[in-house]
Amino acid sequence: MKLPFAWEHLIGVIALLLFCYGQVFGLFMVPPDAHMGDVARILFVHVPSAWNAFFVFTIAFVCALGYLISGRKGFDHALEAALEVGILLTILLLMTGSIFAKPTWDVWWKWEPRLTSSAIMLMTYVGVVVLRSVVQDNERRAVWSSAATILASVTLPLTYFSVQIWRSIHQIQTSPADIDAPLRMAWRINALAVLLLATWFLARRWRIAARRWELGDAPPLPEPLQPEEV
Amino acid sequence: MEEEAETESITLQDSAAGGRIDGKWGYIWGAYSVTWVLLVGYTLSLVLRGRLLRRSSGVER
């Protein structure tokens, strides 16, 4: 059966509904945390964005590897999409983390290992996107950015394990068993909602990347008409 | 292990300034607003870029 619309829109609608429910659930239906009070509600957007940022950057790593091995352009489209969506989620992660830090640590930002490694991770992937934007040839851009993505992926385990390697003010990963059921549920609903949203973003961005590849080096907007052509 | 657990407990207490943090809804609304602005903004950018590219490819062809 062929849908009258792109398949990802179905996921997008489910994601939007689940995301709205997750936000209301996290804001109003979950009791305050025993230590952090209501401020802990920020974690219902902060932690899911972190999980999904890591997941999407892992997809970018797999796509980069896939392109270098197979040379299939679909991997490059997916890589382009994953880089951008991963950066978006990391910006969300850092902004919500910064807002959470102010009432809990009394600072907006602290150069401690987790925050510093997350900022380095973000800047590294931004660097890969900048590299993509300056290379005009499709094949060359795909190869260079795949190699750069694999190098950038070093920051993933470094950031993830930074809280264990260098113990500092940022808390270590929490086991679900240590969290009360309503809070755990709020995390899971929001994590699934952000995952579905990220899937919609990835699919839409993939289509844009595929169309750009087809157009080659053509600019996104038509060239203005010359006087003699008018 | 015991020493590690104690360090964690101290870190948590320090983070919460020695007690439970009450209120601070301004920060909570701020974080949720930032989330919506970023996600809706990115959605709009995807829609706009898709339309521009379709228009561009239509002219090309």
Interface residues (C-beta under 8 A of the other chain):
Chain A: Q23 L27 P32 A34 H35 M36 G37 D38 V39 R41 I42 V45 H46 S49 L88 I91 L92 M95 T96 I99 F100 K102 P103 T104 W105 D106 R167 I169 Q171 I172 L197 F201 R204 R205 R207 I208 R211 R212 E214 L215 A218 P219 P220 L221 P222
Chain B: T7 E8 T11 L12 D14 S15 A16 A17 R20 I21 D22 G23 K24 W25 Y27 I28 G30 A31 Y32 V34 T35 L38 L39 Y42 T43 L46 R49 G50 L52 L53 R54 R55 S56 S57 V59 E60
